[in-house]
Amino acid sequence: MLSKDQKALLDQLLSSTTPEQKVWLAGFMQGQIGLDTDAQAQGTADKPPVMIYYATETGNSKALSLSLMKSVKAAGFKVKNSAVNRIKLEDIDPKTIAIFLCSTHGEGDPPETSIPFFDRLKAAADNSLKDLSYAVLGLGDSSYEIFCGAATNLDTQLKRLGGEAFQEKELFDVDYAIYTPKWIESTVNNLNKLAGHAGTAPQIVVVTEEQTLHTGKGYTRLEPVKGIIKDTLILNDIDSQKQTYHIEVTYDDDIHYSCGDAIGIILPDENETPRLYSIASSPSYHEDEIHMTVALATYTKEDGTIGYGLASKYLADLKEGDKISFYISQNQLFNLAPDDQDIIMVGPGTGIAPFRSFIFERAERGSEGRNWLFFGDQHAHCDFLYQAEWQEHLATEVLHKIDLAFSRDQDEKIYVQDRIREQADDVVEWLDNGAVFYVCGAKDPMSKDVHKTLVDIISDKKSIDRDAAEDYLSDMEEQGRYLRDVY
């Protein structure tokens, strides 16, 4: 069928592709020969509808849901996908086959935005989802003590609510991309059996977000790369109660990161869980470098002496020329907005890191969108991280607005949410005009306090009740305009 030269070219191409790329090529070639896979399915009129739900922290489950949806649709099923964020139990139709793709965040927790859904499941009465056919796939990281805890908990709750799994739950590690094509194939086959159809070999289509999802060496803790410390300095000044380090890493490997991604640090003790730090550098401006903003964590031991966080102490002690192992932890749900879109950034303390990346990137691109920063820490004279850079960005009009909250510089503590409340009119105006609102930093209480403040000011300025204000923010979230990277 192929000439000798054509076969040689094909062999050369296949030898340089990943398993995921081979799957994509298979789907691409099927499309090239003009097969209408939707029309191809026979006897599918009586197939039940399928609903794919995803709970995601960085976008992996969402991207996988799109791949699964394409393949299920090609098998002749009517299929939709949705984030679980706003789903209520009454929205789940037992006549619809449900497939849940669930990532785990931290030590067994569900993704931040999906917590309300998990709370609703927990509060629901037994057999609330009687006769529901479902499947669960969990994505997680086995270096954490609780592996895929959110997916396991989800499966337990669905069984308690009367659901019946049509296939065993699967739990995949950070190298999940190797295994998901086979899982999709198996799931489509099981759907066909459930619907009483033998079906044909399922078409597997790999879909990613607009941001390229890189795989392989340098993108999981299983295949780290080496970096060299270029520079390290303390960002705090005299009198500060903190030690915050700016650390620059150079590397030779062909890896790429995007604004909003994190760097995963592999500790010398390989049994320790890697630590993630938001990348504080711009891929366009700081070529072949990754910058981190690291707060040295301290605590008081039982004997009264001071102890230090394992990862932050390791990084703080590094010197120029030292080598480290790291990988890029991609975050498809905290990426930089298009160049013409306004952004509002809330990043107290080390939460400032990704926004330093954002501003340098936008300056390098010559972006037209306006940039507004809310930053907070303890004292203005010693804790204003990257102060000179922010002042330069203001002077060059790359940064259009900045509001600062230094909590210990007056008798009454002031935080970033207080500054947001003071700027309520402008904040709501920017949001109404399409601005993206970012929050990075501590989940509790900072991000929760910022969220409550947003609900308050939206409710007040738009003369709507709090439920409607919550819906406003939920709509923004679904549009990719309310993004949180919290920990």
C-alpha positions in Angstrom: 0.0 0.0 0.0 2.9 2.4 0.8 6.0 2.9 -1.4 9.4 2.2 0.2 10.1 5.9 0.6 6.6 6.5 2.2 7.1 3.7 4.6 10.5 5.0 5.6 9.1 8.4 6.3 6.2 6.9 8.3 8.7 4.8 10.4 10.8 7.9 11.0 7.8 9.8 12.2 6.5 7.0 14.5 9.9 6.5 16.1 9.9 10.1 17.3 6.4 10.3 18.6 5.0 9.8 22.1 2.1 7.3 22.8 -0.3 10.3 23.0 0.9 11.6 19.6 0.4 8.2 18.0 -3.2 8.2 19.3 -3.7 11.7 17.9 -2.3 10.6 14.5 -4.7 7.6 14.4 -7.7 9.9 14.8 -6.2 12.5 12.4 -5.8 9.9 9.6 -9.3 8.5 10.2 -10.6 12.0 9.7 -8.5 12.5 6.5 -10.1 9.5 4.7 -13.5 11.1 5.2 -15.1 8.7 7.7 -18.1 10.3 9.3 -17.9 8.4 12.6 -21.2 9.9 13.9 -23.1 8.5 10.9 -21.1 5.3 10.9 -22.5 4.0 14.1 -25.3 1.5 13.5 -28.3 1.0 15.6 -27.4 3.8 18.0 -30.8 5.5 18.2 -31.6 3.6 21.4 -28.3 4.3 23.1 -28.6 6.1 26.4 -27.1 9.6 26.7 -23.8 10.0 28.4 -22.7 12.8 30.7 -19.0 13.3 31.5 -18.3 15.3 34.7 -14.8 16.5 35.6 -13.3 17.9 38.8 -10.0 19.5 38.0 -7.3 21.6 39.7 -4.9 22.3 36.8 -6.9 21.3 33.7 -5.8 17.7 33.2 -9.2 16.2 33.9 -10.9 18.8 31.7 -8.6 18.0 28.8 -9.2 14.3 29.3 -12.9 14.8 29.3 -12.7 16.4 25.9 -10.8 13.4 24.5 -13.3 11.0 26.1 -16.3 13.0 24.8 -15.0 12.8 21.2 -14.5 9.1 21.4 -17.9 8.4 23.0 -19.5 10.6 20.4 -17.8 8.7 17.6 -19.3 5.5 19.0 -22.8 6.9 18.4 -23.7 8.2 21.9 -25.1 11.6 22.6 -22.7 13.0 25.0 -21.9 16.2 26.9 -19.3 17.3 29.5 -19.4 19.6 32.4 -17.4 20.7 35.4 -18.9 19.5 38.7 -18.7 23.0 40.2 -22.3 23.9 39.9 -23.9 20.5 39.6 -26.6 19.6 42.1 -27.8 16.0 42.7 -31.1 16.8 41.0 -29.1 17.7 37.8 -27.8 14.1 37.5 -30.4 12.1 35.6 -30.3 8.3 36.5 -31.3 7.6 32.9 -28.0 9.1 31.8 -24.8 7.2 32.1 -22.4 9.3 34.2 -18.6 9.2 33.9 -16.6 11.2 36.5 -13.0 12.3 35.9 -11.6 13.5 39.2 -8.2 14.9 40.1 -6.9 15.0 43.7 -5.4 18.1 45.2 -2.8 17.9 48.0 -3.4 15.2 50.6 -6.4 13.6 49.3 -8.6 16.7 48.9 -10.9 17.4 45.9 -10.0 20.3 43.6 -10.7 23.7 45.2 -13.6 24.6 42.9 -15.3 21.2 43.2 -15.5 21.3 47.1 -19.2 22.4 47.1 -20.1 19.4 44.9 -18.4 17.0 47.2 -20.2 18.7 50.2 -23.5 18.2 48.5 -22.7 14.5 47.8 -21.8 14.0 51.5 -25.0 15.6 52.7 -27.3 13.7 50.3 -29.6 10.9 51.6 -28.8 7.3 50.8 -30.1 6.1 47.4 -30.5 9.6 46.1 -29.0 8.4 42.8 -30.6 5.0 42.7 -30.1 3.2 39.4 -27.4 5.5 38.1 -24.8 3.7 36.0 -21.4 5.4 36.4 -17.7 5.1 36.1 -14.9 6.9 38.0 -11.3 7.7 36.8 -9.0 9.3 39.3 -5.8 11.3 38.5 -3.4 11.8 41.3 0.2 11.6 42.6 1.4 8.5 44.4 4.1 10.5 46.2 1.4 11.9 48.5 0.3 9.7 51.4 -3.3 9.6 50.2 -3.3 8.6 46.5 -6.3 9.7 44.5 -8.3 10.3 47.7 -10.9 12.5 46.1 -11.7 9.9 43.4 -11.9 7.1 45.9 -14.2 9.2 48.1 -16.4 10.0 45.1 -16.8 6.4 44.2 -17.7 5.5 47.8 -20.3 8.3 47.9 -21.8 7.3 44.5 -22.3 3.7 45.7 -23.9 5.0 48.9 -26.3 7.1 46.9 -27.4 4.0 45.0 -25.2 4.2 41.9 -23.9 1.1 40.2 -20.5 1.2 38.5 -20.5 -0.3 35.0 -16.7 -0.7 35.3 -14.1 -0.7 38.1 -12.7 2.7 39.1 -9.2 3.4 37.8 -6.6 5.5 39.6 -3.7 6.9 37.5 -0.4 8.5 38.7 1.3 11.5 37.2 2.2 9.5 34.1 -1.5 9.1 33.4 -1.2 10.2 29.7 0.4 6.8 28.9 -2.6 4.9 30.1 -5.6 7.0 29.3 -5.9 6.0 25.6 -6.3 2.4 26.6 -8.8 3.4 29.4 -10.9 5.4 26.9 -11.0 2.4 24.5 -12.1 0.1 27.4 -14.7 2.6 28.6 -16.2 3.0 25.1 -16.4 -0.8 24.7 -18.1 -1.1 28.1 -20.6 1.6 27.2 -21.5 -0.3 24.0 -22.0 -3.5 26.1 -24.1 -1.6 28.6 -26.2 -0.3 25.7 -26.5 -3.8 24.2 -24.3 -3.0 21.2 -21.1 -4.8 20.3 -19.9 -1.7 18.5 -16.8 -1.3 16.4 -13.2 -0.5 17.5 -13.6 2.9 19.2 -11.9 6.0 17.7 -9.6 7.5 20.3 -9.0 11.3 19.9 -6.6 13.1 22.2 -7.7 16.7 22.8 -5.7 19.3 24.9 -6.4 22.8 25.9 -5.2 25.7 23.8 -2.0 25.7 25.8 0.1 22.8 24.6 0.2 20.0 27.2 3.8 18.7 27.2 4.6 15.1 28.2 7.7 13.1 28.9 11.0 14.1 30.5 10.9 17.3 32.5 7.1 17.3 33.0 6.6 14.8 35.8 8.3 13.9 39.0 9.1 10.5 37.5 11.4 12.1 34.8 13.0 15.3 36.3 15.7 17.3 34.7 18.8 19.0 36.2 19.1 22.7 36.9 21.9 24.9 38.2 21.5 27.7 40.8 22.3 31.0 39.0 21.5 33.4 41.8 19.8 33.6 45.2 18.9 36.6 47.3 16.7 37.6 50.2 13.9 39.9 49.2 13.1 41.2 52.7 14.9 44.1 54.3 16.2 44.8 57.8 13.5 44.5 60.6 11.4 41.9 58.7 10.1 38.9 60.6 10.4 36.9 57.4 13.0 35.4 55.1 11.7 35.3 51.5 14.2 34.1 48.9 14.4 34.9 45.2 16.0 31.9 43.5 17.1 31.7 39.8 17.7 28.4 38.1 19.2 27.8 34.7 18.9 24.6 32.6 20.0 23.1 29.3 17.2 20.6 28.7 14.6 21.4 26.0 11.7 22.0 28.3 9.1 24.8 28.2 6.8 26.4 30.7 3.9 28.9 30.5 3.0 31.7 32.8 1.0 30.2 35.7 2.9 26.9 35.7 4.8 25.7 38.8 8.3 24.2 39.3 8.4 20.8 41.1 11.4 20.5 43.3 12.8 17.0 43.9 14.3 16.9 47.4 17.5 15.0 48.0 15.6 12.4 50.0 13.7 10.7 47.2 11.1 9.4 49.6 9.9 12.9 50.2 7.0 14.4 48.3 8.1 17.0 45.7 7.3 20.6 46.5 5.6 22.9 44.0 6.4 26.6 43.7 4.7 29.0 41.4 7.1 30.1 38.6 8.0 33.8 39.0 9.8 34.3 35.7 8.6 35.0 32.1 9.3 32.3 29.5 9.8 35.1 26.9 11.8 37.6 28.9 13.8 35.2 31.2 14.9 32.7 28.5 16.3 29.3 29.8 15.7 30.4 33.4 13.1 29.7 36.1 12.7 32.0 39.1 11.1 31.1 42.4 9.8 33.1 45.3 10.3 31.0 48.4 9.4 31.8 52.0 11.5 30.0 54.6 9.0 28.2 56.7 9.7 28.0 60.5 8.0 26.5 63.5 8.7 26.0 67.2 9.8 22.6 68.3 8.7 20.9 71.6 12.0 21.9 73.2 11.5 25.5 72.2 14.1 25.6 69.4 13.2 26.8 65.9 12.6 24.2 63.2 12.5 24.8 59.4 10.3 23.6 56.6 12.2 20.8 54.8 11.8 22.1 51.2 12.2 25.8 51.9 15.3 25.2 54.1 16.8 23.1 51.4 16.3 25.8 48.8 17.4 28.6 51.1 20.7 26.9 51.7 21.5 26.5 48.0 24.4 28.5 46.6 25.4 29.7 43.1 26.5 26.7 41.1 24.6 24.1 43.1 22.6 21.5 41.1 19.0 20.6 41.7 16.4 18.2 40.2 13.1 19.6 39.0 10.2 19.3 36.7 7.5 21.6 35.2 4.0 21.1 36.8 1.7 22.5 34.1 -1.4 24.4 35.1 -3.9 24.8 32.3 -6.4 26.6 34.6 -4.2 29.5 35.7 -2.8 30.7 32.4 -2.3 34.2 31.3 -5.2 36.0 29.6 -5.0 37.1 25.9 -3.0 40.2 25.3 -6.0 42.5 24.8 -7.8 41.5 28.0 -7.6 43.3 31.3 -6.4 41.4 34.4 -6.7 41.9 38.2 -4.1 40.1 40.2 -4.4 39.4 44.0 -1.2 37.9 45.4 -0.2 38.7 49.0 3.2 37.4 50.2 4.7 34.7 48.0 1.4 34.6 46.1 3.0 37.5 44.1 5.2 35.0 42.2 3.0 34.1 39.2 2.1 37.8 38.7 5.7 38.8 38.4 5.7 36.2 35.6 2.5 37.7 34.1 3.8 41.3 34.1 7.2 40.6 32.6 5.5 38.4 29.9 3.0 41.1 29.0 5.7 43.8 28.9 7.7 41.6 26.5 4.7 41.0 24.3 3.6 44.6 24.3 0.1 43.5 25.5 -2.7 46.0 25.3 -4.7 44.8 28.3 -4.6 46.7 31.5 -2.9 45.2 34.6 -4.0 45.8 38.2 -2.1 44.3 41.2 -3.3 43.9 44.8 -0.3 43.0 47.0 0.0 42.6 50.8 2.4 41.7 53.5 3.4 42.8 57.0 5.5 46.0 56.6 6.0 48.3 53.6 9.7 49.2 54.4 10.9 45.6 54.6 8.3 43.2 53.1 7.4 44.9 49.8 8.6 42.0 47.6 10.1 43.1 44.2 9.4 46.7 45.1 11.8 48.2 42.6 10.4 46.1 39.7 6.8 47.1 40.5 7.8 50.8 40.6 9.5 50.4 37.3 6.4 48.7 35.8 4.3 51.6 37.0 6.6 54.1 35.5 6.6 52.4 32.1 2.8 52.0 32.4 3.0 48.2 32.0 1.3 48.1 35.5 -1.7 50.4 35.4 -2.9 50.2 39.0 -1.4 48.9 42.3 -3.1 48.7 45.7 -1.0 47.7 48.7 -2.1 46.3 52.1 0.6 46.2 54.8 -1.1 44.6 57.8 1.3 45.7 60.6 1.9 49.3 59.6 -1.1 50.7 61.6 -3.1 49.7 64.7 -5.9 48.1 62.7 -4.7 45.3 60.4 -5.4 45.8 56.7 -5.4 43.0 54.2 -5.8 42.7 50.4 -9.6 42.1 50.7 -9.9 45.5 52.5 -8.2 47.2 49.5 -10.5 45.3 47.1 -13.5 46.6 49.1 -12.2 50.2 49.0 -11.9 49.9 45.2 -15.3 48.2 44.7 -16.6 50.5 42.0 -13.5 50.1 39.8 -13.3 46.3 40.5 -16.9 45.7 39.4 -16.4 48.0 36.3 -13.3 46.0 35.2 -15.1 42.7 35.7 -18.2 43.9 33.8 -15.8 44.9 31.0 -14.4 41.4 30.8 -11.3 41.5 33.1 -9.9 38.2 34.4 -9.6 38.0 38.2 -6.7 36.0 39.6 -6.0 34.9 43.2 -2.8 33.3 44.3 -1.7 32.4 47.9 -3.1 30.9 51.0 -6.4 29.1 50.7 -7.4 29.8 54.2 -8.2 32.4 55.1 -7.0 34.7 52.3 -8.7 33.3 49.2 -11.9 32.7 51.2 -11.9 36.2 52.5 -11.2 37.6 49.0 -14.1 35.5 47.6 -16.5 36.7 50.3 -15.5 40.3 49.6 -16.1 39.8 45.8 -19.6 38.4 46.6 -20.3 41.4 48.9 -19.2 44.1 46.4 -20.9 42.5 43.4 -24.1 42.1 45.4 -23.9 45.7 46.6 -22.9 47.4 43.4 -25.3 45.5 41.2 -28.2 45.5 43.7 -28.5 41.7 43.6 -28.7 39.1 46.3 -25.7 37.1 47.4 -26.9 34.0 45.5 -27.0 36.0 42.3 -23.5 37.4 43.1 -22.2 33.8 43.6 -23.8 32.9 40.2 -22.0 35.9 38.7 -18.6 34.6 39.9 -19.5 31.0 38.9 -20.2 32.3 35.4 -16.8 34.0 35.4 -15.2 30.8 36.5 -16.8 28.8 33.7 -15.6 31.5 31.3 -12.0 31.2 32.6 -12.2 34.7 34.1 -12.0 33.8 37.9 -8.9 31.8 38.4 -7.4 30.7 41.7 -4.1 29.0 42.5 -4.3 28.5 46.3 -2.7 26.2 48.8 
